[in-house]
Amino acid sequence: MKILFVVNNYYAPGNGLSASARRTVQYLREAGQDVRVLSGRNHEAEQPQPDYVLGDFHVPVFDGLVQSHGYKFAKTDFSLIEEAVRWADVVHLEEPFIIQMATARVAKHLGVPCTATYHLHPENMFCSINLGEWKFLNYNMLRAWRDFVFNHCTDIQCPTENVLDRLQKFGFKSRLHLISNGIIPDPSLRVSRPPDDPDRPFLVACIGRLAVEKDQPTLLEAMRYSRYARRIQLFFAGRGPEADSIKAQAHALYEEGVVGYDPIFEFRDRDGLRHLAAEADLYIHCATVEVEGLSALEALQQGVVPIIAEGELTATSQFALDNRSLFTTKDAKALAECIDYWLDHPDEREEMGWRYAESTEEYDIHKSIGALVDMFRQAVASGAGSR
């Protein structure tokens, strides 16, 4: 099959959506599919470019905020979009934005079926400007995405049950497929730990963008309630628009004597994150809005026990094996209780870490690719047009 992926910024570094798109395209090609990419240009010198290169679109007023999330929008070019769509057997939309709206329109005109992946909620965007809880705004944005993008697709990939349920309740007309974005199967780098050394700090890792919806401040607040705060070394692996604020809050905890070690902030590549997760005593995921949370799955591969926020718009809690690794979003006291429980029980923590590593086998990207190929074939067989 000839599959056209449409994404604003395919080469964005440090952006989960772009990373997922690159990984999916790589594995589809390895599975023998002919895949091309329609996207904005790669701004890294002497690096690969998309097959169809769109110009940059600068968002008035908010362009700096958009780029702080490691993201860029692409300009709509109907002649280039038509050229790309004419080549394809099926068009796959990675976002619900302007170039996807335009591509869906062109594809319908040319009789080429469209599919899509639901990668983000409206709340993911509006949290950045403190409008994540404005239900009227988010409702109408999701309705626009549904009517102008997703309902022009024959099939939609839903990475989690949480997403599938939301789209069903919201009246999406496309066929909905429960397919994880998948992770690359990596062996665990973890080694069994010796008996607890009271002089060793506990390494507690938090991986992800420093952004409002990731809610790192709840972890910082939890340190005020944890009996182990003075022994905990917090490690935040990520960057983003809230970096300065979160760093200031974290250092203030150290200055006040709440934590005994100044929290570490360091952006790491994929291999660096694997080593961090393998060395960590606990992995904390506080996000209040999360479609899937592959960074959590990749950490769990390394045998670390997670503590994950559970809420209406975050699906990552599905990875927890029991309630000892769950707390209600924004509840710092409940998070502290979970942290203290697992640090109180090192043998259980060691055993559960290996169980978590085994549980990630279900999300092997090869399984996801097989399911996506089946979805694309179904779309081609059923033809183009909105349903």
Contacts in CASP RR format, 6 or more apart in sequence:
PFRMAT RR
TARGET T0000
AUTHOR 0000-0000-0000
METHOD contacts of the structure
MODEL  1
MKILFVVNNYYAPGNGLSASARRTVQYLREAGQDVRVLSGRNHEAEQPQP
DYVLGDFHVPVFDGLVQSHGYKFAKTDFSLIEEAVRWADVVHLEEPFIIQ
MATARVAKHLGVPCTATYHLHPENMFCSINLGEWKFLNYNMLRAWRDFVF
NHCTDIQCPTENVLDRLQKFGFKSRLHLISNGIIPDPSLRVSRPPDDPDR
PFLVACIGRLAVEKDQPTLLEAMRYSRYARRIQLFFAGRGPEADSIKAQA
HALYEEGVVGYDPIFEFRDRDGLRHLAAEADLYIHCATVEVEGLSALEAL
QQGVVPIIAEGELTATSQFALDNRSLFTTKDAKALAECIDYWLDHPDERE
EMGWRYAESTEEYDIHKSIGALVDMFRQAVASGAGSR
1 33 0 8 1.000
1 34 0 8 1.000
1 89 0 8 1.000
1 90 0 8 1.000
1 373 0 8 1.000
1 376 0 8 1.000
1 377 0 8 1.000
1 380 0 8 1.000
2 34 0 8 1.000
2 36 0 8 1.000
2 87 0 8 1.000
2 88 0 8 1.000
2 89 0 8 1.000
2 90 0 8 1.000
3 28 0 8 1.000
3 33 0 8 1.000
3 34 0 8 1.000
3 35 0 8 1.000
3 36 0 8 1.000
3 88 0 8 1.000
3 89 0 8 1.000
3 90 0 8 1.000
3 91 0 8 1.000
3 92 0 8 1.000
3 376 0 8 1.000
4 35 0 8 1.000
4 36 0 8 1.000
4 37 0 8 1.000
4 38 0 8 1.000
4 84 0 8 1.000
4 85 0 8 1.000
4 87 0 8 1.000
4 88 0 8 1.000
4 90 0 8 1.000
4 91 0 8 1.000
4 92 0 8 1.000
5 21 0 8 1.000
5 24 0 8 1.000
5 25 0 8 1.000
5 35 0 8 1.000
5 36 0 8 1.000
5 37 0 8 1.000
5 38 0 8 1.000
5 39 0 8 1.000
5 92 0 8 1.000
5 94 0 8 1.000
6 37 0 8 1.000
6 38 0 8 1.000
6 39 0 8 1.000
6 84 0 8 1.000
6 91 0 8 1.000
6 92 0 8 1.000
6 93 0 8 1.000
6 94 0 8 1.000
6 95 0 8 1.000
6 99 0 8 1.000
6 100 0 8 1.000
6 103 0 8 1.000
7 17 0 8 1.000
7 18 0 8 1.000
7 21 0 8 1.000
7 37 0 8 1.000
7 38 0 8 1.000
7 39 0 8 1.000
7 94 0 8 1.000
7 95 0 8 1.000
8 39 0 8 1.000
8 40 0 8 1.000
8 71 0 8 1.000
8 72 0 8 1.000
8 73 0 8 1.000
8 74 0 8 1.000
8 95 0 8 1.000
8 97 0 8 1.000
8 99 0 8 1.000
9 15 0 8 1.000
9 18 0 8 1.000
9 39 0 8 1.000
9 40 0 8 1.000
9 70 0 8 1.000
9 71 0 8 1.000
9 72 0 8 1.000
9 73 0 8 1.000
9 74 0 8 1.000
10 18 0 8 1.000
10 21 0 8 1.000
10 22 0 8 1.000
10 37 0 8 1.000
10 39 0 8 1.000
10 40 0 8 1.000
10 42 0 8 1.000
10 50 0 8 1.000
11 18 0 8 1.000
11 22 0 8 1.000
11 39 0 8 1.000
11 42 0 8 1.000
11 43 0 8 1.000
11 44 0 8 1.000
11 47 0 8 1.000
11 48 0 8 1.000
11 50 0 8 1.000
12 18 0 8 1.000
12 70 0 8 1.000
12 71 0 8 1.000
12 72 0 8 1.000
13 70 0 8 1.000
14 70 0 8 1.000
14 209 0 8 1.000
14 239 0 8 1.000
15 69 0 8 1.000
15 70 0 8 1.000
15 71 0 8 1.000
16 294 0 8 1.000
16 295 0 8 1.000
17 94 0 8 1.000
17 95 0 8 1.000
17 119 0 8 1.000
17 120 0 8 1.000
18 71 0 8 1.000
20 119 0 8 1.000
20 181 0 8 1.000
20 294 0 8 1.000
21 37 0 8 1.000
21 94 0 8 1.000
23 181 0 8 1.000
23 182 0 8 1.000
23 184 0 8 1.000
23 365 0 8 1.000
24 181 0 8 1.000
24 365 0 8 1.000
24 368 0 8 1.000
24 369 0 8 1.000
24 372 0 8 1.000
25 35 0 8 1.000
25 37 0 8 1.000
27 365 0 8 1.000
27 366 0 8 1.000
27 369 0 8 1.000
28 35 0 8 1.000
28 369 0 8 1.000
28 372 0 8 1.000
28 373 0 8 1.000
29 35 0 8 1.000
31 369 0 8 1.000
31 370 0 8 1.000
31 373 0 8 1.000
33 373 0 8 1.000
33 376 0 8 1.000
36 50 0 8 1.000
36 51 0 8 1.000
36 52 0 8 1.000
36 84 0 8 1.000
36 87 0 8 1.000
36 88 0 8 1.000
37 50 0 8 1.000
37 51 0 8 1.000
37 52 0 8 1.000
38 50 0 8 1.000
38 51 0 8 1.000
38 52 0 8 1.000
38 54 0 8 1.000
38 80 0 8 1.000
38 81 0 8 1.000
38 84 0 8 1.000
38 99 0 8 1.000
38 103 0 8 1.000
39 50 0 8 1.000
39 52 0 8 1.000
39 53 0 8 1.000
39 54 0 8 1.000
39 74 0 8 1.000
40 50 0 8 1.000
40 53 0 8 1.000
40 54 0 8 1.000
40 55 0 8 1.000
40 56 0 8 1.000
40 72 0 8 1.000
40 74 0 8 1.000
41 49 0 8 1.000
41 50 0 8 1.000
41 53 0 8 1.000
41 54 0 8 1.000
41 55 0 8 1.000
41 56 0 8 1.000
42 48 0 8 1.000
42 49 0 8 1.000
42 50 0 8 1.000
43 72 0 8 1.000
51 84 0 8 1.000
52 80 0 8 1.000
52 81 0 8 1.000
52 83 0 8 1.000
52 84 0 8 1.000
53 80 0 8 1.000
54 74 0 8 1.000
54 75 0 8 1.000
54 76 0 8 1.000
54 77 0 8 1.000
54 80 0 8 1.000
54 99 0 8 1.000
55 74 0 8 1.000
55 75 0 8 1.000
55 77 0 8 1.000
56 72 0 8 1.000
56 73 0 8 1.000
56 74 0 8 1.000
56 75 0 8 1.000
57 72 0 8 1.000
57 73 0 8 1.000
57 74 0 8 1.000
57 75 0 8 1.000
57 76 0 8 1.000
57 98 0 8 1.000
58 73 0 8 1.000
59 66 0 8 1.000
59 73 0 8 1.000
62 129 0 8 1.000
65 128 0 8 1.000
65 129 0 8 1.000
65 241 0 8 1.000
66 72 0 8 1.000
66 73 0 8 1.000
68 240 0 8 1.000
68 241 0 8 1.000
69 128 0 8 1.000
69 209 0 8 1.000
69 211 0 8 1.000
69 240 0 8 1.000
69 241 0 8 1.000
70 240 0 8 1.000
73 97 0 8 1.000
73 98 0 8 1.000
73 99 0 8 1.000
74 99 0 8 1.000
75 99 0 8 1.000
76 98 0 8 1.000
76 99 0 8 1.000
76 102 0 8 1.000
78 102 0 8 1.000
78 106 0 8 1.000
81 99 0 8 1.000
81 102 0 8 1.000
81 103 0 8 1.000
81 106 0 8 1.000
82 106 0 8 1.000
82 110 0 8 1.000
84 103 0 8 1.000
85 91 0 8 1.000
85 103 0 8 1.000
85 106 0 8 1.000
85 107 0 8 1.000
85 110 0 8 1.000
85 112 0 8 1.000
86 110 0 8 1.000
86 112 0 8 1.000
88 112 0 8 1.000
89 112 0 8 1.000
89 376 0 8 1.000
89 380 0 8 1.000
90 112 0 8 1.000
90 113 0 8 1.000
90 114 0 8 1.000
90 115 0 8 1.000
90 376 0 8 1.000
90 379 0 8 1.000
90 380 0 8 1.000
91 103 0 8 1.000
91 104 0 8 1.000
91 107 0 8 1.000
91 112 0 8 1.000
91 113 0 8 1.000
91 114 0 8 1.000
91 115 0 8 1.000
92 114 0 8 1.000
92 115 0 8 1.000
92 116 0 8 1.000
92 117 0 8 1.000
92 376 0 8 1.000
93 100 0 8 1.000
93 103 0 8 1.000
93 104 0 8 1.000
93 114 0 8 1.000
93 115 0 8 1.000
93 116 0 8 1.000
93 117 0 8 1.000
93 149 0 8 1.000
93 153 0 8 1.000
94 100 0 8 1.000
94 116 0 8 1.000
94 117 0 8 1.000
94 119 0 8 1.000
95 119 0 8 1.000
95 120 0 8 1.000
96 116 0 8 1.000
96 145 0 8 1.000
96 148 0 8 1.000
96 149 0 8 1.000
96 150 0 8 1.000
100 116 0 8 1.000
100 149 0 8 1.000
101 148 0 8 1.000
101 149 0 8 1.000
103 114 0 8 1.000
104 114 0 8 1.000
104 148 0 8 1.000
104 149 0 8 1.000
104 152 0 8 1.000
104 153 0 8 1.000
105 152 0 8 1.000
107 113 0 8 1.000
107 114 0 8 1.000
107 152 0 8 1.000
107 384 0 8 1.000
107 385 0 8 1.000
108 114 0 8 1.000
108 152 0 8 1.000
108 384 0 8 1.000
108 385 0 8 1.000
108 386 0 8 1.000
110 384 0 8 1.000
111 383 0 8 1.000
111 384 0 8 1.000
111 385 0 8 1.000
112 384 0 8 1.000
113 153 0 8 1.000
113 154 0 8 1.000
113 379 0 8 1.000
113 380 0 8 1.000
113 382 0 8 1.000
113 383 0 8 1.000
113 384 0 8 1.000
113 385 0 8 1.000
114 152 0 8 1.000
114 153 0 8 1.000
114 154 0 8 1.000
114 379 0 8 1.000
114 384 0 8 1.000
114 385 0 8 1.000
115 153 0 8 1.000
115 154 0 8 1.000
115 155 0 8 1.000
115 156 0 8 1.000
115 157 0 8 1.000
115 375 0 8 1.000
115 376 0 8 1.000
115 379 0 8 1.000
116 149 0 8 1.000
116 150 0 8 1.000
116 153 0 8 1.000
116 155 0 8 1.000
116 156 0 8 1.000
116 157 0 8 1.000
116 174 0 8 1.000
117 156 0 8 1.000
117 157 0 8 1.000
117 159 0 8 1.000
117 181 0 8 1.000
118 150 0 8 1.000
118 156 0 8 1.000
118 157 0 8 1.000
118 158 0 8 1.000
118 159 0 8 1.000
118 163 0 8 1.000
118 167 0 8 1.000
118 291 0 8 1.000
119 159 0 8 1.000
119 291 0 8 1.000
120 291 0 8 1.000
121 138 0 8 1.000
121 142 0 8 1.000
121 166 0 8 1.000
121 289 0 8 1.000
121 291 0 8 1.000
121 313 0 8 1.000
122 137 0 8 1.000
122 138 0 8 1.000
122 141 0 8 1.000
122 142 0 8 1.000
122 145 0 8 1.000
123 132 0 8 1.000
123 138 0 8 1.000
123 213 0 8 1.000
123 289 0 8 1.000
123 313 0 8 1.000
124 213 0 8 1.000
124 289 0 8 1.000
124 291 0 8 1.000
125 141 0 8 1.000
126 132 0 8 1.000
126 134 0 8 1.000
126 137 0 8 1.000
126 138 0 8 1.000
126 141 0 8 1.000
127 211 0 8 1.000
127 212 0 8 1.000
127 213 0 8 1.000
127 288 0 8 1.000
127 289 0 8 1.000
128 211 0 8 1.000
128 212 0 8 1.000
128 213 0 8 1.000
128 241 0 8 1.000
130 212 0 8 1.000
131 137 0 8 1.000
131 138 0 8 1.000
132 138 0 8 1.000
132 213 0 8 1.000
132 289 0 8 1.000
142 170 0 8 1.000
143 170 0 8 1.000
146 170 0 8 1.000
146 171 0 8 1.000
146 172 0 8 1.000
150 156 0 8 1.000
150 167 0 8 1.000
150 172 0 8 1.000
150 174 0 8 1.000
151 172 0 8 1.000
151 173 0 8 1.000
151 174 0 8 1.000
151 386 0 8 1.000
151 387 0 8 1.000
152 385 0 8 1.000
152 386 0 8 1.000
153 174 0 8 1.000
153 379 0 8 1.000
154 174 0 8 1.000
154 175 0 8 1.000
154 378 0 8 1.000
154 379 0 8 1.000
154 382 0 8 1.000
154 383 0 8 1.000
154 384 0 8 1.000
154 385 0 8 1.000
154 387 0 8 1.000
155 174 0 8 1.000
155 175 0 8 1.000
155 176 0 8 1.000
155 177 0 8 1.000
155 375 0 8 1.000
155 378 0 8 1.000
155 379 0 8 1.000
156 167 0 8 1.000
156 172 0 8 1.000
156 174 0 8 1.000
156 175 0 8 1.000
156 176 0 8 1.000
156 177 0 8 1.000
157 177 0 8 1.000
157 179 0 8 1.000
157 372 0 8 1.000
157 375 0 8 1.000
158 164 0 8 1.000
158 167 0 8 1.000
158 176 0 8 1.000
158 177 0 8 1.000
158 178 0 8 1.000
158 179 0 8 1.000
159 179 0 8 1.000
159 180 0 8 1.000
159 181 0 8 1.000
159 291 0 8 1.000
159 292 0 8 1.000
159 315 0 8 1.000
160 178 0 8 1.000
160 180 0 8 1.000
160 291 0 8 1.000
160 292 0 8 1.000
160 315 0 8 1.000
160 318 0 8 1.000
161 178 0 8 1.000
161 315 0 8 1.000
161 318 0 8 1.000
162 291 0 8 1.000
162 313 0 8 1.000
162 314 0 8 1.000
162 315 0 8 1.000
162 318 0 8 1.000
163 291 0 8 1.000
163 292 0 8 1.000
163 315 0 8 1.000
164 176 0 8 1.000
164 178 0 8 1.000
167 176 0 8 1.000
168 176 0 8 1.000
173 386 0 8 1.000
173 387 0 8 1.000
174 387 0 8 1.000
175 378 0 8 1.000
175 387 0 8 1.000
177 371 0 8 1.000
177 375 0 8 1.000
179 368 0 8 1.000
179 371 0 8 1.000
179 372 0 8 1.000
179 375 0 8 1.000
180 292 0 8 1.000
180 363 0 8 1.000
180 367 0 8 1.000
180 368 0 8 1.000
181 292 0 8 1.000
181 294 0 8 1.000
181 365 0 8 1.000
181 368 0 8 1.000
182 294 0 8 1.000
182 297 0 8 1.000
182 363 0 8 1.000
182 364 0 8 1.000
182 365 0 8 1.000
182 367 0 8 1.000
182 368 0 8 1.000
183 294 0 8 1.000
183 297 0 8 1.000
183 298 0 8 1.000
183 301 0 8 1.000
183 360 0 8 1.000
183 363 0 8 1.000
183 364 0 8 1.000
183 365 0 8 1.000
184 365 0 8 1.000
185 301 0 8 1.000
185 361 0 8 1.000
185 364 0 8 1.000
185 365 0 8 1.000
185 366 0 8 1.000
186 274 0 8 1.000
186 298 0 8 1.000
186 301 0 8 1.000
186 302 0 8 1.000
188 278 0 8 1.000
188 301 0 8 1.000
188 302 0 8 1.000
188 303 0 8 1.000
188 357 0 8 1.000
189 274 0 8 1.000
189 275 0 8 1.000
189 278 0 8 1.000
189 302 0 8 1.000
190 278 0 8 1.000
190 279 0 8 1.000
190 302 0 8 1.000
190 303 0 8 1.000
190 304 0 8 1.000
190 353 0 8 1.000
190 357 0 8 1.000
191 278 0 8 1.000
192 350 0 8 1.000
193 346 0 8 1.000
193 350 0 8 1.000
196 346 0 8 1.000
201 231 0 8 1.000
201 232 0 8 1.000
201 233 0 8 1.000
201 260 0 8 1.000
201 261 0 8 1.000
202 228 0 8 1.000
202 231 0 8 1.000
202 232 0 8 1.000
202 233 0 8 1.000
202 281 0 8 1.000
202 282 0 8 1.000
202 343 0 8 1.000
203 233 0 8 1.000
203 235 0 8 1.000
203 279 0 8 1.000
203 280 0 8 1.000
203 281 0 8 1.000
203 282 0 8 1.000
204 219 0 8 1.000
204 232 0 8 1.000
204 233 0 8 1.000
204 234 0 8 1.000
204 235 0 8 1.000
204 280 0 8 1.000
204 281 0 8 1.000
204 282 0 8 1.000
204 283 0 8 1.000
204 284 0 8 1.000
204 339 0 8 1.000
205 235 0 8 1.000
205 237 0 8 1.000
205 276 0 8 1.000
205 277 0 8 1.000
205 280 0 8 1.000
205 282 0 8 1.000
205 283 0 8 1.000
205 284 0 8 1.000
205 299 0 8 1.000
205 304 0 8 1.000
206 216 0 8 1.000
206 219 0 8 1.000
206 234 0 8 1.000
206 235 0 8 1.000
206 236 0 8 1.000
206 237 0 8 1.000
206 283 0 8 1.000
206 284 0 8 1.000
206 285 0 8 1.000
206 286 0 8 1.000
207 237 0 8 1.000
207 238 0 8 1.000
207 273 0 8 1.000
207 276 0 8 1.000
207 277 0 8 1.000
207 283 0 8 1.000
207 285 0 8 1.000
207 295 0 8 1.000
207 296 0 8 1.000
207 299 0 8 1.000
208 214 0 8 1.000
208 236 0 8 1.000
208 237 0 8 1.000
208 238 0 8 1.000
208 295 0 8 1.000
209 238 0 8 1.000
209 239 0 8 1.000
209 240 0 8 1.000
210 216 0 8 1.000
210 236 0 8 1.000
210 238 0 8 1.000
210 239 0 8 1.000
210 240 0 8 1.000
210 241 0 8 1.000
210 242 0 8 1.000
210 243 0 8 1.000
210 246 0 8 1.000
210 265 0 8 1.000
211 240 0 8 1.000
211 241 0 8 1.000
211 242 0 8 1.000
212 241 0 8 1.000
212 242 0 8 1.000
213 287 0 8 1.000
213 288 0 8 1.000
213 289 0 8 1.000
213 290 0 8 1.000
214 242 0 8 1.000
214 286 0 8 1.000
214 287 0 8 1.000
215 286 0 8 1.000
215 287 0 8 1.000
215 288 0 8 1.000
215 309 0 8 1.000
215 329 0 8 1.000
215 330 0 8 1.000
216 236 0 8 1.000
216 242 0 8 1.000
216 246 0 8 1.000
216 286 0 8 1.000
217 246 0 8 1.000
217 249 0 8 1.000
218 286 0 8 1.000
218 309 0 8 1.000
218 329 0 8 1.000
218 330 0 8 1.000
218 331 0 8 1.000
218 332 0 8 1.000
218 335 0 8 1.000
219 234 0 8 1.000
219 284 0 8 1.000
219 286 0 8 1.000
219 332 0 8 1.000
219 335 0 8 1.000
220 234 0 8 1.000
220 246 0 8 1.000
220 249 0 8 1.000
220 250 0 8 1.000
220 253 0 8 1.000
220 263 0 8 1.000
221 332 0 8 1.000
222 332 0 8 1.000
222 333 0 8 1.000
222 335 0 8 1.000
222 336 0 8 1.000
222 339 0 8 1.000
223 229 0 8 1.000
223 232 0 8 1.000
223 234 0 8 1.000
223 253 0 8 1.000
223 258 0 8 1.000
223 259 0 8 1.000
223 336 0 8 1.000
224 253 0 8 1.000
224 258 0 8 1.000
224 332 0 8 1.000
224 336 0 8 1.000
225 332 0 8 1.000
225 333 0 8 1.000
225 336 0 8 1.000
225 337 0 8 1.000
226 232 0 8 1.000
226 336 0 8 1.000
226 339 0 8 1.000
226 340 0 8 1.000
227 340 0 8 1.000
228 339 0 8 1.000
228 340 0 8 1.000
228 343 0 8 1.000
229 258 0 8 1.000
229 259 0 8 1.000
229 260 0 8 1.000
230 257 0 8 1.000
230 259 0 8 1.000
230 260 0 8 1.000
231 260 0 8 1.000
232 259 0 8 1.000
232 260 0 8 1.000
232 261 0 8 1.000
232 339 0 8 1.000
233 261 0 8 1.000
233 263 0 8 1.000
233 264 0 8 1.000
234 250 0 8 1.000
234 259 0 8 1.000
234 261 0 8 1.000
234 263 0 8 1.000
234 264 0 8 1.000
235 263 0 8 1.000
235 264 0 8 1.000
235 266 0 8 1.000
235 276 0 8 1.000
235 280 0 8 1.000
236 246 0 8 1.000
236 250 0 8 1.000
236 263 0 8 1.000
236 264 0 8 1.000
236 265 0 8 1.000
236 266 0 8 1.000
237 266 0 8 1.000
237 267 0 8 1.000
237 268 0 8 1.000
237 273 0 8 1.000
237 276 0 8 1.000
238 265 0 8 1.000
238 266 0 8 1.000
238 267 0 8 1.000
238 268 0 8 1.000
239 267 0 8 1.000
243 265 0 8 1.000
246 265 0 8 1.000
247 263 0 8 1.000
247 265 0 8 1.000
250 262 0 8 1.000
250 263 0 8 1.000
250 265 0 8 1.000
251 262 0 8 1.000
251 263 0 8 1.000
253 259 0 8 1.000
253 263 0 8 1.000
254 260 0 8 1.000
254 261 0 8 1.000
254 262 0 8 1.000
254 263 0 8 1.000
268 276 0 8 1.000
270 298 0 8 1.000
273 295 0 8 1.000
273 298 0 8 1.000
273 299 0 8 1.000
274 298 0 8 1.000
274 301 0 8 1.000
274 302 0 8 1.000
277 283 0 8 1.000
277 298 0 8 1.000
277 299 0 8 1.000
277 300 0 8 1.000
277 301 0 8 1.000
277 302 0 8 1.000
277 303 0 8 1.000
277 304 0 8 1.000
278 302 0 8 1.000
278 303 0 8 1.000
278 304 0 8 1.000
280 299 0 8 1.000
280 302 0 8 1.000
280 304 0 8 1.000
281 304 0 8 1.000
281 305 0 8 1.000
281 342 0 8 1.000
281 343 0 8 1.000
281 349 0 8 1.000
282 304 0 8 1.000
282 305 0 8 1.000
282 306 0 8 1.000
282 307 0 8 1.000
282 339 0 8 1.000
282 342 0 8 1.000
282 343 0 8 1.000
282 349 0 8 1.000
283 296 0 8 1.000
283 299 0 8 1.000
283 300 0 8 1.000
283 304 0 8 1.000
283 305 0 8 1.000
283 306 0 8 1.000
283 307 0 8 1.000
284 306 0 8 1.000
284 307 0 8 1.000
284 335 0 8 1.000
284 339 0 8 1.000
285 293 0 8 1.000
285 295 0 8 1.000
285 296 0 8 1.000
285 306 0 8 1.000
285 307 0 8 1.000
285 308 0 8 1.000
285 309 0 8 1.000
285 316 0 8 1.000
286 309 0 8 1.000
286 329 0 8 1.000
286 335 0 8 1.000
287 293 0 8 1.000
287 309 0 8 1.000
287 314 0 8 1.000
287 316 0 8 1.000
288 309 0 8 1.000
288 311 0 8 1.000
288 313 0 8 1.000
288 314 0 8 1.000
288 329 0 8 1.000
288 330 0 8 1.000
289 313 0 8 1.000
289 314 0 8 1.000
290 313 0 8 1.000
290 314 0 8 1.000
290 315 0 8 1.000
290 316 0 8 1.000
291 315 0 8 1.000
292 315 0 8 1.000
292 316 0 8 1.000
293 315 0 8 1.000
293 316 0 8 1.000
296 306 0 8 1.000
296 308 0 8 1.000
296 316 0 8 1.000
296 319 0 8 1.000
297 319 0 8 1.000
297 360 0 8 1.000
297 363 0 8 1.000
299 306 0 8 1.000
300 306 0 8 1.000
300 319 0 8 1.000
300 353 0 8 1.000
300 356 0 8 1.000
300 357 0 8 1.000
300 359 0 8 1.000
300 360 0 8 1.000
301 357 0 8 1.000
301 360 0 8 1.000
302 357 0 8 1.000
303 353 0 8 1.000
303 354 0 8 1.000
303 356 0 8 1.000
303 357 0 8 1.000
304 353 0 8 1.000
304 356 0 8 1.000
305 325 0 8 1.000
305 342 0 8 1.000
305 349 0 8 1.000
305 352 0 8 1.000
305 353 0 8 1.000
305 356 0 8 1.000
306 319 0 8 1.000
306 320 0 8 1.000
306 325 0 8 1.000
306 356 0 8 1.000
307 325 0 8 1.000
307 326 0 8 1.000
307 327 0 8 1.000
307 335 0 8 1.000
307 338 0 8 1.000
307 339 0 8 1.000
307 342 0 8 1.000
308 316 0 8 1.000
308 317 0 8 1.000
308 319 0 8 1.000
308 320 0 8 1.000
308 325 0 8 1.000
308 326 0 8 1.000
308 327 0 8 1.000
309 316 0 8 1.000
309 317 0 8 1.000
309 326 0 8 1.000
309 327 0 8 1.000
309 328 0 8 1.000
309 329 0 8 1.000
309 330 0 8 1.000
309 335 0 8 1.000
310 317 0 8 1.000
310 320 0 8 1.000
310 326 0 8 1.000
310 327 0 8 1.000
310 328 0 8 1.000
310 329 0 8 1.000
311 317 0 8 1.000
311 328 0 8 1.000
311 329 0 8 1.000
314 329 0 8 1.000
317 326 0 8 1.000
319 356 0 8 1.000
319 359 0 8 1.000
320 326 0 8 1.000
321 352 0 8 1.000
321 355 0 8 1.000
321 356 0 8 1.000
321 359 0 8 1.000
324 338 0 8 1.000
324 341 0 8 1.000
324 342 0 8 1.000
325 338 0 8 1.000
326 338 0 8 1.000
327 334 0 8 1.000
327 335 0 8 1.000
327 337 0 8 1.000
327 338 0 8 1.000
328 334 0 8 1.000
342 348 0 8 1.000
342 349 0 8 1.000
343 349 0 8 1.000
END
